[in-house]
Amino acid sequence: MAAVLLALLMPFSSGGSSLPSEGSSQDRRQDVQVKRLSERDHVLTIASPALGREGLARVLLPRDWRPGSGPWPVLYLLNGCCQSEYDAWATQGDAVRLTSAYPAIVVIPEVGEIGFYSDWQDGPGWETFHLTEVRRILERDYGAGDRRAVAGLSMGGLGAMSYAARNPGMFQAAASFSGVLNTLDGNGGVDWLLDQYGEDSADLWGEPGDPDWAAHNPADLTGGLRGLRLFVSCGDGAPGPLDPAGAAQDRGETALLRQAETFAQRAGANGGRITVDFYGPGTHTWPYWRRSLERALPMLMESIGARR
């Protein structure tokens, strides 16, 4: 990682900051290539020193956005693990429609299938990619300002709360939907998930007992969320109203509810302004996360001054 850190100390190339003209589909610069899916919907391919390769981010722009406008508030939407689509919030989570009425930039950044929103001890630097490299490009090219909220599902719930706690002042609000919020509760399933993808958890946060585990564990970071507006939702794993007939009990969601309850109790005790939505029956599936995003959006957007 030494080469990565050295590269990050070098200034980003300005390389021209104009976006594609009306009607064009792509724009290339030294550090980013932009593909326009629509007037509002852009895909960024970013040359990332932190990852040691190119990384992707999907950007949804507010209706009134124009080149040179801003500053715009920003909502980060973070994906869960084990998904082949880095932008699943757009393709499965209905984020394009749900966020369309709000005057804010929405960014859905890649995190790999099992990146855990961290700069690995031996591996990619996802936190640096998201909060330094992507952030700088949004500010330079899209007029992003300094008011930000972050929300994520499952592994992305860990990312949302960890990012907000580990970076004081960067975010005004954070939300977790069925999130991994206590990795020290039976290891939070982290070792098992990494093993499924041929990864060693020691490469992520070190061996068991390494301080890096607690340093990325939302339940141990609630003191850093004091004063922030928080939203935490989770089902109990029993088949619920948004599940198909015959759905089975989801033991993973049941375990995540226990983590969410621990996190919520600690966050409240440490001064977090927390709203909980422990909605009872419901599994670890997209219909519940779409609903949770819709329920959380008014608070998230209000916290960054992006009222409809």
Residue frames relative to the residue before (quaternion, step in Angstrom):
aa qw qx qy qz dx dy dz
M 1.0000 0.0000 0.0000 0.0000 0.00 0.00 0.00
A 0.4705 0.6886 -0.4547 0.3125 3.62 1.17 -0.23
A 0.6498 0.5144 -0.3198 0.4592 3.58 0.98 -0.85
V 0.6209 0.5403 -0.3359 0.4580 3.55 1.07 -0.75
L 0.6789 0.4890 -0.2989 0.4589 3.58 0.86 -0.95
L 0.6223 0.5315 -0.3394 0.4638 3.59 1.04 -0.75
A 0.6610 0.5116 -0.3118 0.4518 3.56 0.93 -0.89
L 0.6593 0.5226 -0.3170 0.4377 3.57 1.02 -0.75
L 0.6170 0.5410 -0.3519 0.4504 3.59 1.18 -0.39
M 0.5895 0.5593 -0.3657 0.4538 3.58 1.25 -0.32
P 0.5083 -0.6573 0.4460 0.3326 3.62 -0.90 0.78
F 0.5185 -0.6064 0.5021 0.3339 3.54 -1.16 0.70
S 0.5031 -0.6292 0.4953 0.3251 3.55 -1.10 0.69
S 0.4278 -0.6771 0.5236 0.2904 3.58 -0.95 0.83
G 0.0362 -0.8957 0.4428 -0.0182 3.55 1.18 -0.68
G 0.6210 -0.5086 0.3698 0.4679 3.62 1.18 0.20
S 0.1462 -0.8343 0.5285 0.0566 3.57 -0.76 0.96
S 0.4349 0.6950 -0.4818 0.3093 3.60 1.17 0.23
L 0.3751 -0.7122 0.5532 0.2148 3.54 -1.10 0.79
P 0.7004 -0.4490 0.3073 0.4619 3.61 -1.20 0.22
S 0.4929 -0.6450 0.4969 0.3067 3.55 -1.11 0.70
E 0.7073 -0.4444 0.3249 0.4435 3.54 -1.29 0.33
G 0.8296 0.2470 -0.1862 0.4649 3.54 -0.92 0.94
S 0.6208 0.5132 -0.3757 0.4583 3.62 1.18 -0.21
S 0.4138 -0.7525 0.4698 0.2046 3.56 -1.17 0.53
Q 0.8168 0.1674 -0.0742 0.5471 3.61 1.13 -0.49
D 0.0606 -0.7574 0.6487 0.0436 3.52 -1.27 0.51
R 0.1414 -0.8033 0.5755 0.0595 3.58 -0.82 0.96
R 0.0353 0.7494 -0.6610 0.0130 3.53 -1.11 0.83
Q 0.7161 -0.4564 0.2845 0.4449 3.55 -1.22 0.18
D 0.8008 0.3003 -0.1483 0.4965 3.59 0.93 -0.85
V 0.8110 0.1441 -0.0732 0.5623 3.62 1.17 -0.25
Q 0.1548 -0.7330 0.6550 0.0983 3.51 -1.20 0.73
V 0.1842 -0.8011 0.5659 0.0635 3.56 -0.84 1.02
K 0.0662 -0.7620 0.6436 0.0290 3.54 -0.93 0.97
R 0.2529 -0.7828 0.5540 0.1279 3.55 -0.71 1.08
L 0.2388 -0.7602 0.5909 0.1260 3.55 -0.66 1.15
S 0.7528 -0.0912 0.0618 0.6490 3.55 1.24 -0.61
E 0.7390 -0.3823 0.2899 0.4730 3.56 -1.28 -0.03
R 0.7659 0.3769 -0.1782 0.4894 3.55 1.00 -0.84
D 0.7522 0.4299 -0.1569 0.4741 3.54 1.13 -0.72
H 0.0265 0.8173 -0.5692 0.0857 3.58 -0.37 1.30
V 0.2073 -0.7334 0.6317 0.1422 3.57 -1.21 0.64
L 0.1763 -0.7871 0.5870 0.0688 3.56 -0.77 1.09
T 0.1122 -0.7350 0.6644 0.0759 3.55 -1.04 0.88
I 0.1134 -0.8522 0.5096 -0.0341 3.52 -0.30 1.37
A 0.3584 -0.6918 0.5844 0.2269 3.56 -0.93 0.93
S 0.0580 -0.8684 0.4908 -0.0398 3.56 -0.14 1.32
P 0.3312 -0.7270 0.5662 0.2027 3.61 -0.61 1.07
A 0.6379 0.5556 -0.3397 0.4112 3.60 1.00 -0.76
L 0.7314 0.3909 -0.2288 0.5098 3.59 1.07 -0.71
G 0.3634 -0.7245 0.5017 0.3023 3.57 1.14 -0.53
R 0.7416 0.2252 -0.1769 0.6067 3.56 1.24 0.47
E 0.6416 -0.4835 0.3895 0.4505 3.56 -1.24 -0.18
G 0.1252 -0.7724 0.6185 0.0723 3.55 -1.15 0.70
L 0.3701 -0.7468 0.5234 0.1772 3.55 -1.20 0.60
A 0.0500 0.7546 -0.6543 -0.0052 3.53 -1.27 0.50
R 0.2344 -0.7469 0.6067 0.1382 3.54 -1.00 0.86
V 0.1375 -0.8074 0.5736 0.0133 3.54 -0.81 1.09
L 0.1345 -0.7665 0.6264 0.0449 3.55 -0.86 1.08
L 0.2300 -0.8161 0.5230 0.0866 3.55 -0.58 1.18
P 0.5336 -0.6077 0.4669 0.3578 3.60 -1.13 0.53
R 0.6748 -0.5388 0.3299 0.3815 3.54 -1.16 0.63
D 0.7506 0.4021 -0.2154 0.4781 3.58 0.95 -0.84
W 0.3856 0.7340 -0.4875 0.2736 3.59 1.21 0.17
R 0.0453 0.7530 -0.6556 0.0330 3.53 -1.14 0.81
P 0.6121 -0.5285 0.4043 0.4273 3.64 -1.08 0.47
G 0.7903 0.2718 -0.2305 0.4984 3.54 -0.84 1.01
S 0.5661 0.5922 -0.3982 0.4126 3.59 1.23 -0.13
G 0.4499 0.6703 -0.5174 0.2838 3.53 -1.32 0.27
P 0.5378 0.0019 -0.7938 -0.2839 1.50 -2.48 -0.19
W 0.2828 -0.7571 0.5736 0.1335 3.54 -1.12 0.86
P 0.4416 -0.6458 0.5374 0.3148 3.60 -1.04 0.66
V 0.2759 -0.7767 0.5572 0.1011 3.55 -1.22 0.61
L 0.1177 -0.7446 0.6524 0.0782 3.54 -1.14 0.81
Y 0.2160 -0.7374 0.6287 0.1196 3.56 -0.83 1.05
L 0.0920 -0.7570 0.6441 0.0596 3.58 -1.00 0.89
L 0.1615 -0.8306 0.5324 0.0238 3.55 -0.57 1.24
N 0.4357 -0.7279 0.4896 0.2015 3.51 -0.91 1.07
G 0.4877 -0.6211 0.5210 0.3240 3.54 -1.34 0.23
C 0.6644 -0.5038 0.3669 0.4125 3.53 -1.30 -0.02
C 0.8437 0.3423 -0.1528 0.3843 3.44 -1.49 -0.05
Q 0.5413 0.5989 -0.4122 0.4224 3.60 1.15 0.52
S 0.4355 -0.7171 0.4842 0.2485 3.55 -0.90 0.93
E 0.6901 0.4314 -0.2702 0.5144 3.60 1.19 -0.46
Y 0.3594 -0.7511 0.5107 0.2141 3.58 -0.51 1.15
D 0.7470 0.3712 -0.1896 0.5179 3.58 1.15 -0.67
A 0.1385 0.8434 -0.5092 0.1008 3.57 1.09 0.72
W 0.5528 0.5902 -0.4114 0.4204 3.62 1.12 -0.44
A 0.6937 0.4387 -0.2760 0.5001 3.59 1.10 -0.62
T 0.7416 0.4374 -0.2391 0.4489 3.58 0.89 -0.91
Q 0.8011 0.2278 -0.1130 0.5419 3.59 1.12 -0.64
G 0.7297 0.4783 -0.2311 0.4307 3.57 1.12 -0.65
D 0.4357 -0.7373 0.4337 0.2802 3.60 1.30 0.16
A 0.2871 0.8011 -0.4902 0.1886 3.59 1.18 0.47
V 0.5863 0.5817 -0.3877 0.4094 3.61 1.04 -0.65
R 0.7118 0.4351 -0.2580 0.4873 3.58 0.84 -0.95
L 0.6885 0.5216 -0.3031 0.4025 3.57 0.80 -1.02
T 0.7497 0.3924 -0.2160 0.4872 3.60 1.04 -0.71
S 0.4565 0.7556 -0.4137 0.2228 3.59 1.23 -0.30
A 0.7028 0.4787 -0.2819 0.4442 3.61 1.04 -0.63
Y 0.6352 0.5620 -0.3279 0.4162 3.61 1.22 -0.22
P 0.4044 -0.7189 0.5103 0.2433 3.63 -0.97 0.82
A 0.4903 0.6249 -0.4481 0.4103 3.56 0.54 1.23
I 0.4491 -0.6219 0.5647 0.3043 3.53 -1.30 0.46
V 0.1346 -0.7660 0.6248 0.0691 3.57 -0.99 0.90
V 0.0521 -0.8063 0.5892 0.0058 3.59 -0.79 0.98
I 0.1272 -0.7640 0.6317 0.0333 3.55 -0.96 1.01
P 0.0737 -0.8507 0.5200 0.0226 3.62 -0.04 1.24
E 0.5588 -0.5848 0.4780 0.3424 3.54 -1.22 0.57
V 0.0169 -0.7873 0.6150 0.0422 3.57 -1.20 0.58
G 0.5366 -0.5857 0.4227 0.4363 3.59 1.22 0.20
E 0.6560 -0.5255 0.3530 0.4110 3.56 -1.21 0.06
I 0.8219 0.1345 -0.0127 0.5533 3.57 1.09 -0.65
G 0.2526 0.8453 -0.4448 0.1547 3.59 1.11 0.72
F 0.2371 -0.8291 0.4776 0.1683 3.61 1.24 -0.41
Y 0.5143 -0.7085 0.4094 0.2568 3.58 1.05 0.77
S 0.5613 0.5772 -0.3714 0.4625 3.52 0.97 0.94
D 0.4121 -0.5949 0.6062 0.3298 3.50 -1.37 0.27
W 0.3407 -0.7730 0.4986 0.1941 3.55 -0.33 1.27
Q 0.5516 -0.5879 0.4698 0.3597 3.55 -1.17 0.56
D 0.7753 0.0386 -0.0236 0.6299 3.57 1.12 -0.68
G 0.6753 0.4402 -0.3116 0.5031 3.57 0.15 1.26
P 0.8055 -0.3222 0.2001 0.4553 3.57 -1.25 -0.35
G 0.3692 -0.7209 0.5477 0.2098 3.55 -1.26 0.53
W 0.1002 -0.8498 0.5156 0.0451 3.56 0.36 1.25
E 0.6415 0.5217 -0.3437 0.4452 3.61 0.93 -0.78
T 0.6580 0.4929 -0.3057 0.4803 3.58 0.96 -0.81
F 0.6157 0.5421 -0.3455 0.4557 3.60 0.98 -0.78
H 0.7309 0.4474 -0.2526 0.4494 3.58 0.78 -1.01
L 0.8191 0.3331 -0.1371 0.4465 3.55 0.66 -1.15
T 0.7057 0.3552 -0.2740 0.5485 3.60 1.24 -0.08
E 0.7737 0.3818 -0.2279 0.4513 3.58 0.49 -1.15
V 0.6904 0.4428 -0.2863 0.4952 3.61 0.77 -0.97
R 0.6353 0.5418 -0.3365 0.4354 3.60 0.90 -0.87
R 0.6770 0.4960 -0.3075 0.4484 3.60 0.84 -0.91
I 0.6491 0.5034 -0.3255 0.4684 3.59 0.99 -0.75
L 0.6325 0.5194 -0.3351 0.4668 3.61 0.98 -0.76
E 0.6720 0.4851 -0.3014 0.4714 3.58 0.95 -0.81
R 0.7024 0.4873 -0.2732 0.4410 3.58 0.86 -0.93
D 0.8196 0.3132 -0.1179 0.4651 3.55 0.77 -1.08
Y 0.7937 0.3123 -0.1456 0.5014 3.59 1.14 -0.53
G 0.5071 -0.6820 0.4122 0.3285 3.60 1.22 0.03
A 0.2652 0.7723 -0.5337 0.2200 3.60 1.10 0.57
G 0.2995 -0.7620 0.5533 0.1535 3.53 -1.04 0.86
D 0.6630 -0.5393 0.3730 0.3612 3.54 -1.29 -0.36
R 0.5599 0.5408 -0.4244 0.4626 3.59 1.18 0.44
R 0.0568 0.8292 -0.5397 0.1335 3.54 -0.54 1.25
A 0.0838 -0.7349 0.6682 0.0798 3.51 -1.30 0.59
V 0.1501 -0.7879 0.5937 0.0647 3.56 -1.22 0.49
A 0.0217 0.7883 -0.6129 0.0497 3.57 -0.99 0.89
G 0.0632 0.8141 -0.5744 0.0572 3.57 -1.06 0.69
L 0.3614 -0.7154 0.5614 0.2059 3.51 -1.31 0.45
S 0.8501 0.0913 -0.0875 0.5112 3.54 -1.14 0.75
M 0.8123 0.0500 0.0031 0.5810 3.63 -0.48 -1.14
G 0.6368 0.5361 -0.3213 0.4515 3.58 1.11 -0.64
G 0.5618 0.5667 -0.3911 0.4585 3.58 1.22 -0.36
L 0.5992 0.5233 -0.3388 0.5023 3.55 1.10 -0.72
G 0.6631 0.5187 -0.3107 0.4412 3.58 0.87 -0.95
A 0.6618 0.5230 -0.3183 0.4326 3.57 0.87 -0.94
M 0.7351 0.4182 -0.2482 0.4724 3.59 0.74 -1.00
S 0.6334 0.5216 -0.3314 0.4658 3.58 1.05 -0.72
Y 0.6596 0.5042 -0.3186 0.4573 3.60 0.87 -0.89
A 0.6760 0.4978 -0.3052 0.4495 3.59 0.88 -0.92
A 0.7047 0.4649 -0.2700 0.4629 3.59 0.95 -0.86
R 0.7132 0.4758 -0.2544 0.4474 3.57 0.99 -0.84
N 0.7549 0.3100 -0.1689 0.5528 3.58 1.24 -0.33
P 0.1664 -0.8415 0.5042 0.0994 3.61 0.46 1.19
G 0.8165 0.2535 -0.2104 0.4741 3.53 -0.94 0.96
M 0.5757 0.6112 -0.3867 0.3813 3.60 1.19 -0.28
F 0.7942 0.1976 -0.0863 0.5681 3.59 1.04 -0.78
Q 0.3347 -0.7344 0.5588 0.1910 3.52 -1.19 0.68
A 0.7986 0.0693 -0.0211 0.5975 3.61 1.21 -0.41
A 0.0574 -0.7871 0.6139 0.0185 3.56 -1.24 0.55
A 0.0862 -0.7966 0.5980 0.0198 3.56 -1.11 0.74
S 0.1235 -0.7735 0.6199 0.0475 3.53 -1.15 0.79
F 0.1032 -0.7749 0.6226 0.0357 3.55 -0.92 0.98
S 0.8140 -0.1229 0.0241 0.5672 3.61 -0.43 1.23
G 0.2446 0.8463 -0.4455 0.1598 3.54 1.08 0.76
V 0.4617 -0.5965 0.5744 0.3180 3.52 -1.38 0.39
L 0.0516 0.8668 -0.4861 0.0988 3.57 0.09 1.31
N 0.7719 0.1884 -0.1621 0.5851 3.59 1.23 0.06
T 0.1522 -0.8368 0.5221 0.0636 3.56 0.17 1.29
L 0.6594 0.4976 -0.3157 0.4669 3.60 1.21 -0.31
D 0.5195 0.5709 -0.4306 0.4678 3.58 1.31 0.24
G 0.7995 -0.2055 0.0919 0.5569 3.55 0.04 1.28
N 0.6379 -0.5456 0.3019 0.4519 3.56 1.17 0.72
G 0.4288 -0.7514 0.4297 0.2585 3.59 1.27 0.15
G 0.5960 -0.5780 0.3602 0.4254 3.58 1.24 0.23
V 0.4026 0.7529 -0.4553 0.2524 3.59 1.28 -0.03
D 0.6667 0.5026 -0.3139 0.4520 3.60 0.80 -0.98
W 0.6649 0.5142 -0.3113 0.4434 3.58 0.88 -0.95
L 0.6701 0.4989 -0.3085 0.4548 3.59 0.86 -0.91
L 0.6650 0.4955 -0.3148 0.4617 3.58 0.87 -0.89
D 0.6342 0.5420 -0.3292 0.4423 3.57 1.00 -0.82
Q 0.6188 0.5557 -0.3467 0.4336 3.59 1.04 -0.73
Y 0.7463 0.3624 -0.1979 0.5221 3.58 1.16 -0.58
G 0.5733 -0.6439 0.3591 0.3575 3.56 1.23 0.43
E 0.5233 0.6232 -0.4134 0.4085 3.57 1.20 0.53
D 0.3640 -0.7044 0.5708 0.2133 3.54 -1.25 0.58
S 0.4470 -0.7097 0.4667 0.2806 3.60 -0.67 1.04
A 0.5672 0.5888 -0.3944 0.4197 3.60 1.15 -0.43
D 0.6207 0.5296 -0.3472 0.4623 3.60 1.15 -0.50
L 0.6381 0.5262 -0.3172 0.4640 3.58 1.20 -0.50
W 0.8364 -0.0348 0.0841 0.5405 3.60 0.36 -1.24
G 0.6452 -0.5250 0.3293 0.4467 3.58 1.21 0.27
E 0.7059 -0.4325 0.3452 0.4422 3.53 -1.34 -0.05
P 0.6667 -0.4737 0.3657 0.4442 3.63 -1.20 0.35
G 0.7577 0.3265 -0.2699 0.4965 3.54 -0.88 1.00
D 0.4834 0.6397 -0.4467 0.3969 3.58 1.24 -0.21
P 0.5402 -0.6507 0.4207 0.3284 3.64 -0.87 0.85
D 0.5557 0.6256 -0.3938 0.3805 3.61 1.16 -0.44
W 0.5660 0.5826 -0.3948 0.4294 3.61 1.15 -0.47
A 0.7080 0.4321 -0.2655 0.4914 3.58 0.78 -0.99
A 0.6377 0.5575 -0.3268 0.4193 3.58 1.08 -0.69
H 0.7412 0.3314 -0.2141 0.5431 3.60 1.27 -0.24
N 0.5454 0.6336 -0.3843 0.3918 3.58 1.30 0.10
P 0.4353 -0.7328 0.4418 0.2799 3.63 -0.38 1.12
A 0.6614 0.5250 -0.3248 0.4260 3.62 0.90 -0.83
D 0.6918 0.4324 -0.2732 0.5096 3.59 1.22 -0.39
L 0.6883 0.4926 -0.2625 0.4634 3.59 1.28 -0.15
T 0.3739 0.7810 -0.4583 0.2007 3.59 1.23 0.03
G 0.5529 0.6011 -0.4011 0.4149 3.61 1.14 -0.40
G 0.6668 0.5028 -0.2933 0.4653 3.58 1.17 -0.59
L 0.6474 0.5112 -0.3116 0.4716 3.59 1.31 -0.05
R 0.3340 0.7692 -0.4886 0.2408 3.58 1.27 0.15
G 0.8194 0.2307 -0.1929 0.4880 3.55 -0.87 1.02
L 0.5896 0.5659 -0.3809 0.4325 3.61 1.19 -0.30
R 0.4272 -0.6471 0.5556 0.3000 3.54 -1.23 0.45
L 0.0785 -0.8187 0.5677 -0.0357 3.55 -0.72 1.16
F 0.0738 -0.7557 0.6492 0.0446 3.54 -1.22 0.65
V 0.0099 0.7927 -0.6079 0.0441 3.58 -0.82 1.02
S 0.0316 0.7949 -0.6044 0.0441 3.58 -0.75 1.05
C 0.1314 0.7711 -0.6165 0.0899 3.54 -1.21 0.58
G 0.3676 -0.6945 0.5684 0.2436 3.56 -1.19 0.57
D 0.5217 -0.6398 0.4591 0.3283 3.56 -1.30 0.03
G 0.6152 -0.5963 0.3273 0.3986 3.59 1.29 0.14
A 0.5621 0.5680 -0.4030 0.4462 3.58 1.20 -0.26
P 0.5786 -0.5698 0.4282 0.3965 3.63 -1.03 0.63
G 0.1340 -0.8276 0.5447 0.0182 3.54 -0.83 1.03
P 0.7851 -0.3812 0.2253 0.4331 3.57 -1.29 -0.11
L 0.7090 0.4283 -0.2683 0.4918 3.61 1.16 -0.40
D 0.5565 0.5966 -0.3883 0.4285 3.59 1.29 0.16
P 0.5340 -0.6113 0.4608 0.3590 3.60 -1.14 0.50
A 0.6428 -0.5078 0.3960 0.4149 3.55 -1.21 0.39
G 0.8069 0.2782 -0.2128 0.4756 3.56 -0.99 0.83
A 0.3783 0.7286 -0.4948 0.2848 3.60 1.22 0.16
A 0.4145 -0.7232 0.5058 0.2220 3.55 -1.10 0.78
Q 0.6433 -0.4712 0.4293 0.4241 3.54 -1.34 0.22
D 0.2366 -0.7673 0.5852 0.1130 3.58 -0.95 0.94
R 0.2425 -0.8171 0.5069 0.1290 3.57 -0.09 1.30
G 0.5836 0.5816 -0.3749 0.4249 3.58 1.14 -0.53
E 0.6647 0.4833 -0.3040 0.4819 3.57 0.94 -0.86
T 0.5996 0.5592 -0.3577 0.4471 3.60 1.06 -0.69
A 0.6694 0.4869 -0.2944 0.4777 3.58 0.96 -0.88
L 0.6567 0.5111 -0.3195 0.4532 3.59 0.99 -0.76
L 0.5856 0.5570 -0.3783 0.4514 3.59 1.10 -0.55
R 0.6300 0.5215 -0.3403 0.4640 3.59 0.96 -0.78
Q 0.6454 0.5090 -0.3160 0.4739 3.59 1.00 -0.81
A 0.6598 0.5194 -0.3081 0.4472 3.58 0.95 -0.91
E 0.6438 0.5211 -0.3253 0.4563 3.58 1.00 -0.79
T 0.6375 0.5137 -0.3221 0.4753 3.59 1.00 -0.80
F 0.6611 0.5105 -0.3034 0.4585 3.56 0.88 -0.96
A 0.6781 0.5058 -0.3026 0.4390 3.59 0.82 -0.99
Q 0.6414 0.5172 -0.3311 0.4598 3.59 0.97 -0.81
R 0.6896 0.4707 -0.2899 0.4678 3.59 0.87 -0.89
A 0.6493 0.5216 -0.3276 0.4461 3.58 0.95 -0.85
G 0.6540 0.5078 -0.3137 0.4647 3.57 0.96 -0.82
A 0.6643 0.5102 -0.3001 0.4566 3.55 0.96 -0.86
N 0.7231 0.4229 -0.2313 0.4949 3.58 1.17 -0.61
G 0.6721 -0.5595 0.2936 0.3860 3.58 1.17 0.43
G 0.4093 0.6863 -0.4959 0.3399 3.58 1.19 0.36
R 0.3570 -0.7145 0.5591 0.2225 3.60 -1.00 0.79
I 0.0652 0.8838 -0.4503 0.1091 3.51 0.46 1.30
T 0.1473 -0.7267 0.6654 0.0866 3.52 -1.16 0.83
V 0.1248 -0.7935 0.5923 0.0637 3.59 -0.81 0.97
D 0.0706 -0.7594 0.6460 0.0313 3.52 -1.19 0.72
F 0.0780 0.7725 -0.6176 0.1253 3.55 0.18 1.33
Y 0.1213 -0.8999 0.4188 0.0048 3.48 0.35 1.43
G 0.5842 -0.6077 0.3801 0.3808 3.59 1.20 0.29
P 0.8476 -0.0651 0.0365 0.5254 3.61 -0.94 -0.78
G 0.4220 0.6630 -0.5330 0.3136 3.52 -0.94 1.00
T 0.3018 -0.7763 0.5373 0.1328 3.56 -0.99 0.89
H 0.6385 -0.5352 0.4109 0.3702 3.55 -1.39 0.12
T 0.4306 0.7032 -0.4311 0.3664 3.56 0.61 1.17
W 0.7133 -0.5213 0.2994 0.3602 3.52 -1.30 0.57
P 0.6118 0.5559 -0.4082 0.3874 3.68 0.78 -0.63
Y 0.6778 0.4795 -0.2988 0.4704 3.60 1.00 -0.74
W 0.6568 0.5018 -0.3229 0.4610 3.61 1.02 -0.70
R 0.6041 0.5299 -0.3575 0.4759 3.60 1.06 -0.65
R 0.6646 0.4944 -0.3040 0.4706 3.56 0.92 -0.90
S 0.6568 0.5101 -0.3211 0.4532 3.60 0.94 -0.80
L 0.6244 0.5225 -0.3479 0.4649 3.59 0.98 -0.73
E 0.6526 0.5150 -0.3183 0.4556 3.57 0.91 -0.89
R 0.6736 0.4890 -0.2954 0.4688 3.60 1.00 -0.79
A 0.7163 0.4598 -0.2568 0.4578 3.60 1.00 -0.78
L 0.5467 0.6800 -0.3937 0.2894 3.59 1.06 -0.68
P 0.6485 0.5202 -0.3690 0.4156 3.66 0.74 -0.79
M 0.6727 0.4758 -0.3022 0.4794 3.59 0.93 -0.84
L 0.6553 0.5208 -0.3252 0.4401 3.59 0.85 -0.92
M 0.7131 0.4524 -0.2635 0.4662 3.56 0.83 -0.97
E 0.6247 0.5285 -0.3497 0.4561 3.61 0.97 -0.71
S 0.6464 0.5489 -0.3264 0.4176 3.58 1.00 -0.82
I 0.7471 0.3398 -0.2089 0.5317 3.60 1.17 -0.48
G 0.5849 -0.6359 0.3513 0.3607 3.57 1.23 0.41
A 0.5308 0.6264 -0.3998 0.4074 3.58 1.16 0.56
R 0.1082 0.8164 -0.5565 0.1103 3.56 0.61 1.11
R 0.5184 -0.6312 0.4792 0.3213 3.56 -1.14 0.66
